[in-house]
Amino acid sequence: MVKGKLLKVYVGEKQRYQNKSLYQYLVHWLNEKGISGVTVNRGITGFGKDRIIHSTKVLELASDLPIVLEIADTAEVIDSLVPDICQMIPKGLVFTVDIEIHK
């Protein structure tokens, strides 16, 4: 077992960074950094600090669904990423949780 950290990043599907989808930019950026693992989940409904509900209603073609990135690595690696990620995300949620990596 190894002590690690899980970094969770919540953004909107429509958010952009350097002319790319923010979540896709982050996945490529994290891959270039050599991060151990990243998973992206697309929410079916949710709301954030602005209290606007975003959902996958059939007639809502332009909805801005919630996207959650889960990034797992050692505490040192995750802690080094947080300042850069926070600068890239103008609106969203970023937090870490201590984890135990078993495999």
N, C-alpha and C positions, 0 to 999 in steps of 0.2 A: 504494500500500500504506500502511496505517495501523497503527501499533502499538496493541494493545489488550490486554484481559485477558478470560479466560474464568473465570467463577465457577461451580463445580460444588457442588451441594447434594444430599446423600443423606439421605432421610428415609423413614420407614415410611408406607405408604398409610393407616394408621389414625390417624396423629398428627393432633392438632387444635390450632387456635389461634383464640381468640376465637369459639368455637362453630362453626368452619368447618374443613373439611379443610385441613391445614397447607399442602400443596402448592398447592391452589386459592387459598387466602388469599395466598400468596406471588406467584402469577401476577398476581392483581388488584392487589396492592400495587405490584409492579414496573411494571405497566402505568401505574398512576397516577403513578409516579415518572418516566415517560418513557423507560424503558430501551429500548435499540435492539432487543433480541430475547431471547426466552425460549423454550426447548423443554423439555417434560416427557416423560420416558421412564418406562414402567412395566416393571420387571424381571420376568423369569419365575422367577428364583430368586436367592437371595443371603443373606449374613449379615453382621452388623456386629460391633462390639466385644463384644456379649453372647454371640457364638458360636452363636446360635439360627438355624437354617436356615429361611428362609421360601421357599415355592415355590408353583407353580400347579397342584398335584395336583388332579385332578378332584373328589375327595371332600373336599378342604379348602376349604370355602366361606368360612371365616372367616380365611383367611391374611392376614398383614400384609405384603404384597409391597413390595419396595424401589422407591422413586420417586427419579428423578434429574432435577434441574432444571439445565439448562445456560443460563447467562446471559452474553451477550457484549456488551461495550461498551468504552469507553476505560478506561484504567487508573484515572484519577481518579474516574470514576463508580463503577466496581466497588469500588475501595478505600473509597469513602464508604458503600457498602451493607453491607459485611462486618460491622461491629459490630452493626447493627440485626438483621441476619439471624441472627447467632450468638445474640442474646438471645431470638429467637423460637423457636429450635430447642433443646429440652432434651436431645434424644438424636439423634445423626446425625453427619454429616461435612460440613465446609465447607472448600473449598480453592480457590485460584486458580492459574492458569497464564498466563504471558505468551504472547500470540498475535500473529500478523500477519494483519490483515484485508485481503483482496484484493478483495472485491466487496461 
